[in-house]
Amino acid sequence: MTEAPFRPREKLIEKQKYYQSIHRHTYLKGPLDKITSVTIPLALAAASMYMIGRGIYNMSHGIGKKE
């Protein structure tokens, strides 16, 4: 017994041609890949650098100490 294909062969060939024609890195080939591969990590890095900087500032000035 054979199983029906998950996606029609024509659609698969069309998608393969599209992705093979793009001359970018593999992880940036999709339409929304810039958001997940670039923007989110940059936002997390910026937020963590801000929090580290704020913590260092607070420690050096003695702000927020528990008595």
Phi and psi in degrees as GROMACS dihedral restraints (atoms count N, CA, C in turn):
[ dihedral_restraints ]
;  ai    aj    ak    al  type     phi  dphi    fc
    3     4     5     6     1  -103.1    20    10
    4     5     6     7     1   149.3    20    10
    6     7     8     9     1   -96.6    20    10
    7     8     9    10     1   145.8    20    10
    9    10    11    12     1   -68.6    20    10
   10    11    12    13     1   144.4    20    10
   12    13    14    15     1   -65.1    20    10
   13    14    15    16     1   149.5    20    10
   15    16    17    18     1   -66.1    20    10
   16    17    18    19     1   -36.8    20    10
   18    19    20    21     1  -138.5    20    10
   19    20    21    22     1   144.9    20    10
   21    22    23    24     1   -60.7    20    10
   22    23    24    25     1   145.2    20    10
   24    25    26    27     1   -58.9    20    10
   25    26    27    28     1   -36.7    20    10
   27    28    29    30     1   -64.0    20    10
   28    29    30    31     1   -42.6    20    10
   30    31    32    33     1   -64.5    20    10
   31    32    33    34     1   -40.8    20    10
   33    34    35    36     1   -63.0    20    10
   34    35    36    37     1   -45.4    20    10
   36    37    38    39     1   -63.8    20    10
   37    38    39    40     1   -39.6    20    10
   39    40    41    42     1   -62.0    20    10
   40    41    42    43     1   -45.2    20    10
   42    43    44    45     1   -65.1    20    10
   43    44    45    46     1   -40.6    20    10
   45    46    47    48     1   -61.8    20    10
   46    47    48    49     1   -43.0    20    10
   48    49    50    51     1   -62.7    20    10
   49    50    51    52     1   -40.6    20    10
   51    52    53    54     1   -62.0    20    10
   52    53    54    55     1   -50.4    20    10
   54    55    56    57     1   -70.5    20    10
   55    56    57    58     1   -30.8    20    10
   57    58    59    60     1   -76.7    20    10
   58    59    60    61     1   -20.7    20    10
   60    61    62    63     1   -83.4    20    10
   61    62    63    64     1   -18.5    20    10
   63    64    65    66     1   -80.1    20    10
   64    65    66    67     1   130.3    20    10
   66    67    68    69     1  -104.4    20    10
   67    68    69    70     1    64.9    20    10
   69    70    71    72     1  -129.7    20    10
   70    71    72    73     1   176.4    20    10
   72    73    74    75     1   -63.0    20    10
   73    74    75    76     1   152.8    20    10
   75    76    77    78     1   -58.6    20    10
   76    77    78    79     1   -38.5    20    10
   78    79    80    81     1   -79.3    20    10
   79    80    81    82     1    -1.2    20    10
   81    82    83    84     1  -118.6    20    10
   82    83    84    85     1    20.0    20    10
   84    85    86    87     1   -82.4    20    10
   85    86    87    88     1   -27.0    20    10
   87    88    89    90     1   -76.7    20    10
   88    89    90    91     1   163.5    20    10
   90    91    92    93     1   -67.3    20    10
   91    92    93    94     1   -30.6    20    10
   93    94    95    96     1  -109.4    20    10
   94    95    96    97     1    12.5    20    10
   96    97    98    99     1   -71.6    20    10
   97    98    99   100     1   -24.2    20    10
   99   100   101   102     1   -65.8    20    10
  100   101   102   103     1   -33.4    20    10
  102   103   104   105     1   -66.9    20    10
  103   104   105   106     1   -47.8    20    10
  105   106   107   108     1   -79.4    20    10
  106   107   108   109     1   -29.8    20    10
  108   109   110   111     1   -95.0    20    10
  109   110   111   112     1   -19.6    20    10
  111   112   113   114     1  -122.1    20    10
  112   113   114   115     1   -54.6    20    10
  114   115   116   117     1   -67.3    20    10
  115   116   117   118     1   -48.1    20    10
  117   118   119   120     1   -64.1    20    10
  118   119   120   121     1   -47.3    20    10
  120   121   122   123     1   -62.4    20    10
  121   122   123   124     1   -37.4    20    10
  123   124   125   126     1   -64.6    20    10
  124   125   126   127     1   -40.3    20    10
  126   127   128   129     1   -64.5    20    10
  127   128   129   130     1   -42.2    20    10
  129   130   131   132     1   -64.7    20    10
  130   131   132   133     1   -41.2    20    10
  132   133   134   135     1   -64.7    20    10
  133   134   135   136     1   -42.2    20    10
  135   136   137   138     1   -64.5    20    10
  136   137   138   139     1   -42.9    20    10
  138   139   140   141     1   -64.2    20    10
  139   140   141   142     1   -42.0    20    10
  141   142   143   144     1   -68.4    20    10
  142   143   144   145     1   -38.2    20    10
  144   145   146   147     1   -64.7    20    10
  145   146   147   148     1   -38.3    20    10
  147   148   149   150     1   -62.2    20    10
  148   149   150   151     1   -46.3    20    10
  150   151   152   153     1   -66.2    20    10
  151   152   153   154     1   -38.4    20    10
  153   154   155   156     1   -64.6    20    10
  154   155   156   157     1   -45.1    20    10
  156   157   158   159     1   -61.2    20    10
  157   158   159   160     1   -42.4    20    10
  159   160   161   162     1   -65.3    20    10
  160   161   162   163     1   -38.8    20    10
  162   163   164   165     1   -65.3    20    10
  163   164   165   166     1   -42.5    20    10
  165   166   167   168     1   -64.4    20    10
  166   167   168   169     1   -41.9    20    10
  168   169   170   171     1   -61.8    20    10
  169   170   171   172     1   -46.8    20    10
  171   172   173   174     1   -63.0    20    10
  172   173   174   175     1   -39.7    20    10
  174   175   176   177     1   -67.8    20    10
  175   176   177   178     1   -38.5    20    10
  177   178   179   180     1   -72.7    20    10
  178   179   180   181     1   -24.2    20    10
  180   181   182   183     1  -104.2    20    10
  181   182   183   184     1    -0.2    20    10
  183   184   185   186     1    71.4    20    10
  184   185   186   187     1    28.7    20    10
  186   187   188   189     1   -89.1    20    10
  187   188   189   190     1   138.8    20    10
  189   190   191   192     1    78.3    20    10
  190   191   192   193     1    21.5    20    10
  192   193   194   195     1   -74.9    20    10
  193   194   195   196     1   145.3    20    10
  195   196   197   198     1   -93.8    20    10
  196   197   198   199     1   136.5    20    10
